[in-house]
């Protein structure tokens, strides 16, 4: 059996409480565990997920990621004594509301009012199911509902400060209470037979007790693939028994320089780029490091050659914003060029910060266009958003300090040339991309690929051949090699 422990956390918390479908998190990132599990399932390998985060909407997430059929074990399900795994329905109308409540419906939430004052807010998930209710009169509370159709957690506030939260089983019995001021966890005395203590210093201490017991029951022949993340690295390594451990480094999720103590404790380290592999080997004298694509590539040619407009996809963050002006200037002299800006930090979008900055830039340049004419802001919340957007994109500009592997692989799979800071396993200068560290500018990269069809076609052909190295079968062959080597340690 191969166990995958994913990094499915939100911000700094081990608790994932999605509270609105249109603002599901402060940022989005793509996930190596989902892709790895899919590759193993397609090869009929026995795999299972171990979910460490509190994820009351896990079933819908698994469904969206098309891994609903993958077996999973949830730490919080066991801690809360929850047995069911089937999605259930629970309507806000099923709650006990006062008879004089007035309902106000908005595109994103439902408001409950009494005598003109706000009484409650009801939140919904992407698929329209209820995920939470904020109650505002008397003692403020937040009710969090599980996608299996029951109340999972209640948070209690005092003057807008979270005081404690209680976790429930599916029968409505509270199992433990997390006190925020002290960080301690208090166990319901009726559940003392399931725990060693009635009070823990933290949720992490309670989870460590559980994990040690859980992992000690696993076979020594099992493999545990850990998505490297500071939320759980130490917790898992302190709990692991004698299983073989593979550490997966993907994107910018984990700071490589903080992992020295891990690299020598695990059996194998896998990365998504040779740069990371070389850094770990050279800096920490580790020889069990492998580079492997986190994604199975399937070539699907984009439709950009069928449209007259030349669409640029620009990945925006704090380190890349300064390059926008260069692109805007290019657009002013090239009226057929449109710009699609991908946003991964949603709060800036909803607060209007990005729009204000771009409008100011367009005004200073005296550009003959504005937002929603030739400049479009697109929220990228998951892989499907990106793939849909790339379907008719002509070129990708991702000049962040560290480019995203998923974006590069997606661009390669659709035959789209990419302007990046430096070469990687998936983008090569003047072959299927344009690298600024060779002494070039973004504008020169745009000229190279948008004004010379031969260059664009050459990039398409090169991407197609490069992609063959990252097919599912070749990735699986690499994984077999990794697992064989792990068994030697």
C-alpha positions as CSV (number, residue, x, y, z in Angstrom):
1,X,0.0,0.0,0.0
2,X,1.1,3.5,-0.8
3,X,-0.2,6.2,1.5
4,X,-0.3,9.8,0.4
5,X,-0.4,12.6,2.9
6,X,-1.5,15.8,1.1
7,X,-0.9,19.4,1.9
8,X,-4.5,20.6,2.0
9,X,-4.3,23.5,4.4
10,X,-5.6,27.0,4.4
11,X,-3.1,29.7,5.4
12,X,-1.5,29.0,8.7
13,X,-4.1,26.6,10.1
14,X,-4.4,22.9,10.1
15,X,-8.2,23.5,9.8
16,X,-9.8,24.1,6.4
17,X,-13.1,25.8,6.7
18,X,-14.3,26.9,3.3
19,X,-16.9,29.7,4.1
20,X,-18.0,30.9,0.6
21,X,-17.7,29.5,-2.8
22,X,-16.6,32.8,-4.4
23,X,-13.9,33.4,-1.8
24,X,-12.7,29.9,-0.9
25,X,-9.3,30.9,0.2
26,X,-6.8,33.7,0.2
27,X,-4.8,32.1,-2.6
28,X,-4.8,29.1,-4.8
29,X,-2.2,26.6,-5.7
30,X,-2.0,23.3,-7.6
31,X,-1.4,20.1,-5.9
32,X,1.1,17.3,-6.5
33,X,-0.8,14.7,-4.4
34,X,-3.9,14.8,-6.6
35,X,-1.9,14.2,-9.7
36,X,0.3,11.5,-8.1
37,X,-2.8,9.6,-6.9
38,X,-4.4,9.8,-10.4
39,X,-1.3,8.4,-12.0
40,X,-1.1,5.5,-9.6
41,X,-4.9,4.8,-9.9
42,X,-4.6,4.7,-13.7
43,X,-1.9,2.0,-13.3
44,X,-4.2,0.1,-10.9
45,X,-1.9,0.6,-8.0
46,X,-3.2,0.3,-4.4
47,X,-3.2,3.8,-2.9
48,X,-4.9,5.6,-0.1
49,X,-5.1,9.2,1.2
50,X,-4.4,10.1,4.8
51,X,-6.1,13.5,5.5
52,X,-4.6,15.4,8.4
53,X,-6.5,18.6,8.0
54,X,-10.0,19.3,9.4
55,X,-11.9,19.2,6.1
56,X,-15.7,19.1,6.5
57,X,-16.2,19.6,2.7
58,X,-13.7,16.9,1.7
59,X,-16.1,14.8,-0.4
60,X,-17.0,17.7,-2.7
61,X,-13.3,18.5,-3.1
62,X,-12.5,14.9,-4.0
63,X,-15.4,14.9,-6.5
64,X,-14.1,18.1,-8.1
65,X,-10.6,16.7,-8.4
66,X,-12.0,13.4,-9.9
67,X,-10.6,11.2,-7.2
68,X,-13.8,10.4,-5.4
69,X,-13.1,6.7,-5.8
70,X,-9.8,6.8,-3.9
71,X,-9.9,5.3,-0.4
72,X,-9.1,7.8,2.3
73,X,-8.5,7.9,6.1
74,X,-9.4,11.2,7.9
75,X,-7.7,12.0,11.2
76,X,-10.5,14.4,12.2
77,X,-13.2,11.9,11.3
78,X,-11.6,9.4,13.7
79,X,-11.1,12.1,16.4
80,X,-14.7,13.2,16.0
81,X,-15.9,9.6,15.9
82,X,-17.6,10.0,12.5
83,X,-18.3,6.8,10.5
84,X,-20.1,8.0,7.4
85,X,-18.4,8.7,4.1
86,X,-21.4,9.4,1.9
87,X,-22.4,12.9,0.9
88,X,-25.7,14.1,2.5
89,X,-28.0,17.0,2.2
90,X,-28.8,19.6,4.9
91,X,-30.7,22.8,4.1
92,X,-30.6,26.0,6.1
93,X,-34.4,25.8,6.2
94,X,-34.0,22.6,8.4
95,X,-32.6,24.8,11.2
96,X,-34.9,26.1,13.9
97,X,-35.4,29.7,12.9
98,X,-37.6,32.3,14.7
99,X,-41.0,32.7,13.0
100,X,-40.4,36.4,12.2
101,X,-37.1,36.0,10.2
102,X,-37.0,37.8,6.9
103,X,-34.9,36.2,4.1
104,X,-32.7,38.3,1.8
105,X,-31.1,36.5,-1.1
106,X,-27.9,37.7,-2.8
107,X,-25.8,36.0,-5.5
108,X,-23.4,34.5,-2.9
109,X,-25.1,34.3,0.5
110,X,-28.5,34.3,2.1
111,X,-29.1,36.8,4.9
112,X,-31.6,36.4,7.7
113,X,-33.0,39.6,9.3
114,X,-35.2,40.3,12.4
115,X,-36.8,43.7,12.7
116,X,-34.4,45.0,10.1
117,X,-31.3,43.9,12.0
118,X,-28.9,41.2,10.7
119,X,-29.6,37.9,12.4
120,X,-27.6,35.4,10.4
121,X,-25.5,34.8,7.2
122,X,-25.8,31.5,5.4
123,X,-22.8,30.4,3.3
124,X,-22.7,28.0,0.4
125,X,-20.1,25.8,-1.3
126,X,-19.3,25.8,-5.1
127,X,-22.0,23.1,-5.7
128,X,-24.6,25.1,-3.8
129,X,-24.7,23.1,-0.6
130,X,-24.7,24.9,2.8
131,X,-21.3,25.0,4.5
132,X,-21.8,27.5,7.3
133,X,-24.0,29.9,9.2
134,X,-23.0,32.9,11.2
135,X,-25.4,33.9,14.0
136,X,-25.1,37.5,15.3
137,X,-27.7,38.0,18.0
138,X,-26.9,37.4,21.6
139,X,-23.7,35.2,21.7
140,X,-22.1,35.3,18.2
141,X,-21.6,31.8,16.8
142,X,-20.5,30.2,13.6
143,X,-21.9,26.8,12.6
144,X,-19.9,24.7,10.3
145,X,-21.7,21.9,8.4
146,X,-20.2,18.8,7.0
147,X,-21.0,17.8,3.4
148,X,-22.3,14.5,4.7
149,X,-25.3,16.4,6.1
150,X,-24.7,17.3,9.8
151,X,-23.3,20.0,12.1
152,X,-19.6,19.4,12.5
153,X,-18.3,22.3,14.5
154,X,-19.5,25.3,16.4
155,X,-17.2,28.3,17.0
156,X,-18.0,30.7,19.8
157,X,-17.0,34.4,19.7
158,X,-16.8,37.2,22.2
159,X,-16.6,40.7,20.8
160,X,-15.5,39.2,17.4
161,X,-12.7,37.2,19.0
162,X,-12.8,33.5,18.6
163,X,-12.9,31.9,22.1
164,X,-13.3,28.2,21.5
165,X,-14.8,25.7,19.1
166,X,-16.5,22.4,19.7
167,X,-16.3,19.4,17.3
168,X,-19.3,17.0,16.9
169,X,-19.9,13.6,15.6
170,X,-22.7,12.9,13.2
171,X,-25.2,12.3,16.0
172,X,-24.8,15.8,17.4
173,X,-22.6,14.9,20.4
174,X,-19.6,17.1,21.1
175,X,-16.4,15.2,21.2
176,X,-13.7,17.8,22.1
177,X,-13.3,21.5,22.6
178,X,-10.4,23.6,21.3
179,X,-9.8,26.7,23.4
180,X,-8.1,29.4,21.5
181,X,-6.6,31.5,24.3
182,X,-4.6,28.7,25.7
183,X,-4.5,26.5,22.6
184,X,-5.6,23.5,24.8
185,X,-8.0,20.7,23.8
186,X,-10.5,19.5,26.3
187,X,-12.1,16.0,25.7
188,X,-15.7,15.3,26.6
189,X,-15.7,12.9,29.6
190,X,-18.1,10.6,27.7
191,X,-15.3,10.0,25.2
192,X,-12.4,9.4,27.7
193,X,-12.2,5.7,26.6
194,X,-11.0,6.9,23.1
195,X,-8.2,9.1,24.4
196,X,-5.2,8.8,26.8
197,X,-5.9,12.1,28.4
198,X,-8.8,14.5,29.0
199,X,-6.8,17.6,28.3
200,X,-4.0,18.2,25.7
201,X,-1.8,21.2,25.3
202,X,-2.7,21.6,21.6
203,X,-4.5,20.0,18.7
204,X,-1.1,18.9,17.4
205,X,-0.4,16.9,20.7
206,X,-3.8,15.2,20.3
207,X,-3.1,14.4,16.6
208,X,0.4,13.1,17.4
209,X,-1.1,10.6,19.9
210,X,-3.6,9.5,17.2
211,X,-1.0,9.3,14.4
212,X,1.4,7.2,16.4
213,X,-1.3,4.7,17.1
214,X,-2.5,4.7,13.5
215,X,0.9,4.4,11.8
216,X,2.0,1.6,14.2
217,X,-0.8,-0.5,12.7
218,X,0.4,0.0,9.2
219,X,2.5,-2.7,7.5
220,X,6.3,-2.2,7.4
221,X,6.0,-2.8,3.7
222,X,3.9,0.3,3.2
223,X,5.2,3.5,1.7
224,X,4.2,7.0,2.9
225,X,4.4,9.9,0.4
226,X,4.4,13.2,2.3
227,X,3.7,16.4,0.5
228,X,6.3,18.6,2.2
229,X,4.6,21.2,4.3
230,X,5.6,22.9,7.6
231,X,2.1,22.2,8.9
232,X,2.8,18.5,9.3
233,X,6.4,17.5,8.5
234,X,7.6,17.2,12.1
235,X,4.3,15.8,13.3
236,X,4.5,13.0,10.8
237,X,8.2,12.2,11.3
238,X,7.7,12.0,15.0
239,X,4.8,9.6,14.5
240,X,6.1,7.4,11.7
241,X,7.0,3.8,12.6
242,X,9.1,1.8,10.2
243,X,7.3,2.5,6.9
244,X,9.4,3.8,4.0
245,X,9.0,7.6,3.7
246,X,9.1,9.6,0.4
247,X,9.1,13.4,0.7
248,X,7.5,15.3,-2.2
249,X,8.7,18.9,-2.9
250,X,6.4,20.8,-5.3
251,X,6.3,24.4,-6.3
252,X,6.9,27.0,-3.6
253,X,4.9,25.2,-0.9
254,X,8.0,24.4,1.3
255,X,11.2,26.4,1.7
256,X,14.0,24.0,0.7
257,X,16.5,25.6,3.0
258,X,14.4,24.6,6.0
259,X,14.4,20.9,5.2
260,X,17.9,19.8,6.0
261,X,16.8,17.9,9.1
262,X,14.2,16.1,6.9
263,X,16.3,15.1,3.9
264,X,18.5,12.8,6.0
265,X,15.5,11.2,7.8
266,X,13.4,10.2,4.9
267,X,14.2,7.4,2.4
268,X,13.7,9.4,-0.8
269,X,13.2,13.0,-1.8
270,X,11.4,13.9,-5.0
271,X,11.3,17.3,-6.6
272,X,9.7,18.8,-9.7
273,X,12.9,20.4,-11.1
274,X,16.5,19.7,-11.5
275,X,17.4,23.0,-9.9
276,X,15.9,21.9,-6.6
277,X,17.5,18.5,-6.9
278,X,20.9,19.9,-7.5
279,X,20.5,22.4,-4.7
280,X,19.6,19.7,-2.1
281,X,22.3,17.4,-3.3
282,X,25.0,20.1,-3.3
283,X,24.0,21.9,-0.1
284,X,23.0,19.0,2.1
285,X,25.0,16.1,0.7
286,X,21.9,14.0,0.1
287,X,22.1,11.3,-2.6
288,X,18.6,10.0,-2.6
289,X,17.0,12.8,-4.6
290,X,15.0,12.4,-7.8
291,X,13.3,14.7,-10.2
292,X,9.9,13.6,-11.4
293,X,7.1,15.5,-13.1
294,X,4.1,15.8,-10.7
295,X,1.7,15.8,-13.6
296,X,0.8,13.4,-16.4
297,X,1.0,15.4,-19.6
298,X,-1.5,14.8,-22.4
299,X,-1.1,17.0,-25.5
300,X,-4.1,19.0,-26.3
301,X,-3.4,21.7,-28.9
302,X,-4.8,25.1,-28.1
303,X,-7.1,27.0,-30.4
304,X,-5.2,30.3,-30.5
305,X,-4.2,29.8,-34.2
306,X,-7.9,29.9,-35.1
307,X,-8.6,33.4,-33.7
308,X,-7.5,36.7,-35.0
309,X,-6.8,38.1,-31.5
310,X,-3.4,37.4,-29.9
311,X,-4.0,36.7,-26.3
312,X,-1.3,36.9,-23.6
313,X,-1.7,35.1,-20.3
314,X,0.2,37.0,-17.6
315,X,0.6,35.5,-14.1
316,X,0.5,38.2,-11.5
317,X,2.0,38.5,-8.1
318,X,4.0,41.0,-6.2
319,X,7.3,40.1,-8.0
320,X,5.9,40.3,-11.5
321,X,3.7,43.4,-11.4
322,X,6.5,45.7,-12.6
323,X,6.6,43.8,-16.0
324,X,3.0,44.8,-16.7
325,X,3.9,48.2,-18.0
326,X,6.2,46.6,-20.6
327,X,3.3,44.5,-21.9
328,X,0.9,47.4,-21.9
329,X,3.3,49.4,-24.1
330,X,3.5,46.5,-26.5
331,X,-0.3,46.4,-26.6
332,X,-0.6,50.1,-27.4
333,X,1.4,49.6,-30.6
334,X,-0.2,46.2,-31.4
335,X,-4.1,46.6,-31.4
336,X,-4.8,42.9,-32.0
337,X,-3.2,41.9,-28.7
338,X,-5.3,41.3,-25.6
339,X,-4.1,40.6,-22.0
340,X,-5.5,38.1,-19.6
341,X,-4.2,38.5,-16.1
342,X,-4.3,35.4,-13.8
343,X,-5.0,36.2,-10.1
344,X,-4.1,33.7,-7.4
345,X,-4.5,36.0,-4.5
346,X,-8.3,36.6,-4.4
347,X,-8.5,39.2,-1.6
348,X,-6.7,41.8,-3.7
349,X,-9.2,41.3,-6.4
350,X,-12.3,41.6,-4.2
351,X,-10.8,44.6,-2.4
352,X,-10.3,46.4,-5.7
353,X,-6.5,46.8,-5.2
354,X,-5.5,45.2,-8.5
355,X,-8.0,47.1,-10.6
356,X,-6.9,50.4,-9.1
357,X,-3.2,49.7,-9.8
358,X,-3.9,48.7,-13.4
359,X,-6.2,51.6,-14.1
360,X,-3.5,54.0,-12.8
361,X,-1.0,52.4,-15.1
362,X,-3.2,52.6,-18.1
363,X,-4.0,56.2,-17.4
364,X,-0.3,57.1,-17.1
365,X,0.4,55.4,-20.4
366,X,-2.6,57.1,-22.0
367,X,-3.6,53.7,-23.3
368,X,-6.6,53.6,-25.7
369,X,-8.2,50.7,-23.7
370,X,-9.2,49.8,-20.2
371,X,-10.0,46.9,-18.0
372,X,-12.7,44.6,-19.5
373,X,-11.9,45.9,-23.0
374,X,-8.5,44.5,-23.9
375,X,-7.3,43.8,-20.3
376,X,-9.2,41.1,-18.4
377,X,-8.8,39.9,-14.8
378,X,-9.2,36.1,-14.3
379,X,-9.4,34.4,-11.0
380,X,-7.5,31.0,-11.0
381,X,-8.9,28.9,-8.2
382,X,-8.0,25.4,-9.5
383,X,-6.6,23.5,-12.5
384,X,-9.8,23.6,-14.5
385,X,-9.8,27.4,-14.4
386,X,-6.3,27.5,-15.9
387,X,-6.8,24.9,-18.5
388,X,-10.0,26.6,-19.7
389,X,-8.2,29.9,-19.9
390,X,-5.3,28.5,-21.8
391,X,-7.5,27.0,-24.6
392,X,-7.0,30.1,-26.9
393,X,-4.0,31.8,-25.3
394,X,-1.1,32.6,-27.7
395,X,1.7,33.1,-25.2
396,X,2.3,32.7,-21.4
397,X,4.2,35.3,-19.5
398,X,5.2,34.0,-16.1
399,X,8.1,36.1,-14.8
400,X,7.7,35.5,-11.1
401,X,10.9,34.8,-9.2
402,X,10.0,31.1,-9.1
403,X,7.6,30.0,-11.9
404,X,4.9,27.6,-11.2
405,X,5.5,24.0,-12.4
406,X,1.9,23.3,-13.1
407,X,1.6,26.4,-15.3
408,X,4.7,25.4,-17.2
409,X,3.5,21.8,-17.8
410,X,0.0,23.0,-18.8
411,X,1.6,25.4,-21.3
412,X,3.8,22.7,-22.7
413,X,0.9,20.3,-23.0
414,X,-1.1,22.9,-25.1
415,X,1.9,23.9,-27.2
416,X,2.0,27.5,-25.9
417,X,5.4,29.2,-25.8
418,X,6.3,30.8,-22.4
419,X,8.3,33.8,-21.3
420,X,9.9,33.0,-18.0
421,X,12.8,34.2,-15.8
422,X,15.0,31.1,-16.3
423,X,15.0,27.7,-18.0
424,X,13.4,24.7,-16.3
425,X,12.7,21.0,-17.1
426,X,9.7,22.2,-19.1
427,X,10.7,25.5,-20.8
428,X,13.9,26.0,-22.9
429,X,15.1,29.3,-24.3
430,X,14.1,29.9,-28.0
431,X,12.8,26.3,-28.2
432,X,9.5,26.5,-26.5
433,X,10.1,29.6,-24.4
434,X,12.0,32.8,-23.9
435,X,14.2,33.2,-20.8
436,X,14.9,36.6,-19.4
437,X,18.1,35.5,-17.6
438,X,19.7,35.3,-21.1
439,X,19.7,39.1,-21.1
440,X,16.4,39.7,-22.8
441,X,13.2,41.7,-22.0
442,X,9.6,40.6,-22.0
443,X,8.9,42.8,-25.1
444,X,11.6,40.9,-27.0
445,X,10.0,37.7,-26.1
446,X,6.6,39.0,-27.4
447,X,8.2,40.1,-30.6
448,X,9.9,36.7,-31.0
449,X,6.8,34.6,-30.7
450,X,3.9,36.9,-31.7
451,X,5.4,38.4,-34.8
452,X,7.2,35.3,-36.3
453,X,4.9,32.4,-37.0
454,X,7.8,30.1,-37.7
455,X,9.1,30.6,-34.1
456,X,5.7,29.9,-32.7
457,X,5.3,26.7,-34.8
458,X,8.8,25.6,-33.8
459,X,7.8,26.0,-30.2
460,X,4.7,23.9,-30.8
461,X,6.7,21.0,-32.3
462,X,9.3,21.2,-29.6
463,X,6.7,21.1,-26.8
464,X,5.1,18.1,-28.4
465,X,8.3,16.1,-28.4
466,X,9.3,17.3,-24.9
467,X,6.0,16.2,-23.6
468,X,6.6,12.6,-24.5
469,X,9.1,12.5,-21.7
470,X,6.3,13.2,-19.2
471,X,3.7,10.7,-20.1
472,X,1.9,8.7,-17.5
473,X,3.7,5.5,-18.3
474,X,7.1,7.2,-18.1
475,X,6.3,8.9,-14.8
476,X,5.0,5.5,-13.4
477,X,8.3,3.9,-14.6
478,X,10.2,6.6,-12.7
479,X,8.0,6.0,-9.6
480,X,8.8,2.3,-9.7
481,X,12.5,3.1,-9.7
482,X,12.0,5.4,-6.8
483,X,10.1,2.9,-4.7
484,X,12.7,0.2,-5.5
485,X,15.4,2.5,-4.3
486,X,13.4,3.4,-1.2
487,X,13.2,-0.2,-0.2
488,X,17.0,-0.4,-0.1
489,X,17.4,2.1,2.7
